[in-house]
Amino acid sequence: MSIRLWIDDREVLAEPGERILEVAQRQGISIPTLCHHPALPVLGACRVCLVEVQQGKRREITTACNTLVQEGMRVATDTAEVRGHRAMNLELLRARAPEAPAVRELATQLGVARSRFRPPAQNPLPNCILCELCVRACAHLGHHALAAVGRGDKKRIGLPHNRPAEACVGCGSCLSVCPTRCILLKETATTRTIWGQTFELVRCKSCGAPVMTEAQRAHAIRTKQLPEDHDDTCELCKQSAASQRLASVVW
Amino acid sequence: MGCRTCELACSFVHSRAGALGRPRIRIHAQGRGLEAGVIKDRYLQLTCLQCAEAACAKVCPTQALVRDETTRAIVLVAERCIGCGLCEAACPFGHMHFDRQIRLPLKCDLCGGSPACARFCPHHALEIRP
């Protein structure tokens, strides 16, 4: 049974269990987001996707990413009030992440040229907007190495209890999904440092180029049932090996 | 011939994705050999094989690598990718390159059915067949 609702006065059909954001996106209606990732569980942390929802007599401003669609719902994605709320939240986010292009771009679009707020005094992770995409990606990969630590203005993202986490394999997925790219990852020819932990890199057995971290490889072998000697070759050496095999067939 | 125009064409058409200089097709020199009585340089081109049972798609934890029904290529749905790099490790032929700057894998997508490498090959050594 499909659900019928209206988004910006357009009648749309959705399936039960779907959320306003995904239905709107399918209709080509764009709603700004910072903490949403289609492959990860929704959280509703950034408060940028706010929309106005009218259900019967009740009217509220709520997040589109985690609100389930309901029969007869009327959603407005671009009213002055909605824009005002989004602008307020972006002004707060802009204070927190003044150097993040994604935040700056959205803020500018909503007319937030500068922020009246100040960033937290002691922030170990500047430009972090606490969206927890990194936490969710890490959990999705089965590592569970990251968490939101502390409460209130002391809340930040880090390793639980601030201790080195054995669960972290140094894959860098947290950085890949970070909308502000605020996580520090340093790589030398032999090591990768992230979240204050340094990992040894597997070196290509033919050319010595860094491939991935030892821990990452061990985790991949364990969870993906790969052979023990898996991936000790860089992609270019894998290619040359393949080309030599092919050459011996051709000539 | 080994002119590498295909590599250049590939890098160029995908440069918007921030991958200039990282072609998804590569020419591998294979020394020299005798062909019809003439000594010639030997080259092989290698690019993604769009495997029937693709290792990259199999290890992807978010199903970000999917088969395009029209081109039959395995394509990256960038919005679903969480940049873990497992696909690069999984490909046995070395055709997945995880770009550490943009933090996405670079993957041959057959240019949506009309590959630039084949279009620009001056010797018509590359072609796409259904």
Interface residues (C-beta under 8 A of the other chain):
Chain A: H37 P38 A39 L40 A137 H140 L141 C171 G172 S173 L175 S176 V177 E187 V211 M212 Q216 R217 A220 K224 L226 H230 D231 T233 C234 E235 L236 C237 K238 Q239 S240 A241 A242 S243 Q244 L246 A247 V250 W251
Chain B: R26 H28 Q30 G33 R42 L44 L46 V59 P61 T62 Q63 A64 E79 R80 C81 I82 G83 C84 G85 L86 E88 A89 A90 C91 P92 F93 G94 H95 M96 H97 R100 R103 L104
